Amino acid sequence: MRKRLAFHLNANRFLLYRGDKMTKRVGIEIILLIGSPLVIAELLLLFFQFPFLVSSAVGYFILVLFHLPANSPLSASADFETKKVNPHFKASLPTASSMKRLDMLKFMLLILLLIGCLYLYVEKIR
């Protein structure tokens, strides 16, 4: 058991060290998710004097809407053609496994950033 655990830890270290393409892609995605609303908010602040925290919170809110799970009640993925033919059609309820772990991490990160921006803005107003 100990040898197996040591091999597993070394294999994980090797994957991270070697710079796996998947790891790089996920890192770039997360950096873009965090940075793009901040850059846009900075540009809005420079050109239009729009509050930085409000515009970044709006950007994070839009990203949260785009990262909703496919079958959640708030998502807009209903099949409208099927609803025309069968008005009693109901989409399947979301399951716990409908979101992958990485997608859930991104979604929770965006929620935390949105809440953080709104909290800091409210504290700044006081």
N, C-alpha and C positions, 0 to 999 in steps of 0.2 A: 504494500500500500504506500509506503514511504517513497519508494522508487518511482511509482506511478505519479505521485503528487509532485515530486521534484521534476520529472519529465514534463508534466503539464505546465508547471511554473516556468520552466526554461523555454518551452514552446511558445508560451504567451509573450515572454520577454523578447524572443527572437522575432515574433510577428510585429511587435511594436518597434523594435530596433530597425528592422529591415525596411520599415516604411511601407507597409502594405497599401496598395492603391485604395482599398476600401476605407482604411483608416484615414488616409489623406483626404478622400472625398468627403467623409463625414466631418472631419475637422474643418474643411473649407465651408461646408454647408452651415455648420454651427456658427462659424465666424461671420458669414454673410447674414445669417438670421439675427445675430446680435448687432452687427455693425451697420447694415443698410438703413434701418430706421434712424440710427444716430447720425449718419452722414446726411440723410435727407433733412433731418431736423436742424442740423447745423446750417445747411444751405438756406432753409426757410428762415432761420434766425438772421443770417447775414443779409439776405435780400429783402425780406418782408417784415422783419422784427417780430415774427411769430414766436411765442414762448417755446423754448427748446423742449421742456418736459412734456408739454401738451402734444406737440407734433410728433415726438417720439412715441408717446402713448398711443396716438392714433395709428401710427405705423405698426406698432406691435399688435394692436387690436385687429387690424386688417390681416396681419400674418396669422393671428390666432384663428380668424375665420377661415383662412385657406388651409389650415392644418387640422380642422375638425375631422373626426373619424367619419368614414363614408356612410354608416348607417345611423348616425346619431340623430336625435329629433331636431336639432338645429341645422343640420346639413341640408343642402338643396339638391340631393341626388335622387329624388323621386322620379320614377319613370312616368312622365306625363302622358305618353301615348297609351300606356297600359291603363292609366286612370281613365282615359277617354273611353276605352273599350269596356273596362270593368271598373265601375265607380266604387266598388267595395274592396278594391285592391289595397292591401297594406304591406308596406315594406317590412322585411324581417327585422326583428329587434336586434340591436347591437349585442354582440357577445363580448366577454372580457378579452378574448383573444383576437378581436377584430383589429386591434392596433398592435403593431410590433413594439417591442421594448424601446427601440431607438426612436420611433415616431412618438411614443409616449413621453420620452425624455425631452424631445424638441418641443412638444406641446406644453409640457409643464414648465420648461425654461421660458417660453414665450409668455405664459400666464404670470410667472414670477416677475419677469421684466416689466410687464404691463402694470401689475400691482405696485411694483417698486416706483415706476415713473409717476403713477397717480399719487402714491403716498408722499413722495418727495415734493410734488407740486402743491399738494394740500398743506404740507408743512411749511413750504416757502411762502404761501399766502398768509398763514397765521402770523 
